[in-house]
Amino acid sequence: MPTVAENQVLALLAKEWDYSGPPGILDISAVVAALPLAPSQTLEALETLFANGLVDMNKLKSSAFLTPGGYDTAKGGGDVPLKP
């Protein structure tokens, strides 16, 4: 199960998906600024979500966006176990 920080990242990216359309692309600095977490917590959550295929990033790793599985998980439809 995703951690609280990972759930916050998923929820933020899902909100962007809902408002702007798939895949809900946000600059990583915007994700860090929008969440009430330490930057290191946000970046760690993004790394874990990326490793588990719920979030993808552009080639420069400056923007993040949800995969379809990440969106399902954010909306409560997916139950993807995260890798340790």
BELJO-V776894 format. One record per residue. N is the residue number from 0. RES is the residue in one small letter. SS is DSSP state (alpha for helix, beta for strand, coil for the rest). PSI is psi in whole degrees, 0 to 359 (999 if undefined). D_FIRST is the distance of its C-alpha to the first C-alpha in Angstrom with 1 decimal. Layout:
# BELJO-V776894
n->(N:N)
res->(RES:RES)
ss->(SS:SS)
psi->(PSI:PSI)
d_first->(D_FIRST:D_FIRST)
This chain:
# BELJO-V776894
n->(0:1:2:3:4:5:6:7:8:9:10:11:12:13:14:15:16:17:18:19:20:21:22:23:24:25:26:27:28:29:30:31:32:33:34:35:36:37:38:39:40:41:42:43:44:45:46:47:48:49:50:51:52:53:54:55:56:57:58:59:60:61:62:63:64:65:66:67:68:69:70:71:72:73:74:75:76:77:78:79:80:81:82:83)
res->(m:p:t:v:a:e:n:q:v:l:a:l:l:a:k:e:w:d:y:s:g:p:p:g:i:l:d:i:s:a:v:v:a:a:l:p:l:a:p:s:q:t:l:e:a:l:e:t:l:f:a:n:g:l:v:d:m:n:k:l:k:s:s:a:f:l:t:p:g:g:y:d:t:a:k:g:g:g:d:v:p:l:k:p)
ss->(coil:coil:coil:alpha:alpha:alpha:alpha:alpha:alpha:alpha:alpha:alpha:alpha:alpha:alpha:alpha:alpha:alpha:alpha:alpha:coil:coil:coil:coil:coil:beta:beta:alpha:alpha:alpha:alpha:alpha:alpha:alpha:coil:coil:coil:coil:alpha:alpha:alpha:alpha:alpha:alpha:alpha:alpha:alpha:alpha:alpha:alpha:alpha:coil:coil:coil:beta:beta:beta:coil:coil:coil:coil:coil:beta:beta:beta:beta:coil:alpha:alpha:alpha:alpha:alpha:alpha:alpha:coil:coil:coil:coil:coil:coil:coil:coil:coil:coil)
psi->(142:150:174:315:317:320:324:319:313:316:318:314:327:323:317:320:314:320:324:350:161:146:13:55:131:144:140:325:328:323:313:317:329:338:145:52:161:145:322:324:317:315:322:318:316:317:316:315:323:314:332:5:16:336:144:166:158:173:328:355:39:347:148:152:159:146:166:322:324:320:315:317:317:325:2:4:344:145:72:116:134:146:145:999)
d_first->(0.0:3.8:6.5:9.5:11.4:9.3:9.2:12.9:13.7:12.3:14.2:17.3:17.5:17.1:19.9:22.0:21.5:22.7:25.7:26.8:25.6:23.4:21.9:21.9:23.2:23.2:24.9:22.6:25.0:24.6:20.8:21.5:24.2:22.4:19.5:20.3:18.8:20.7:21.3:19.9:16.5:16.5:17.8:15.2:12.4:14.5:15.1:11.6:11.0:14.5:14.0:11.3:13.7:12.2:14.9:18.4:21.3:25.0:27.2:28.0:24.3:25.6:23.8:20.2:19.3:16.7:16.9:17.1:13.7:12.4:14.6:13.4:9.7:11.4:13.6:11.3:12.8:10.3:7.4:7.0:5.4:6.0:9.3:10.2)
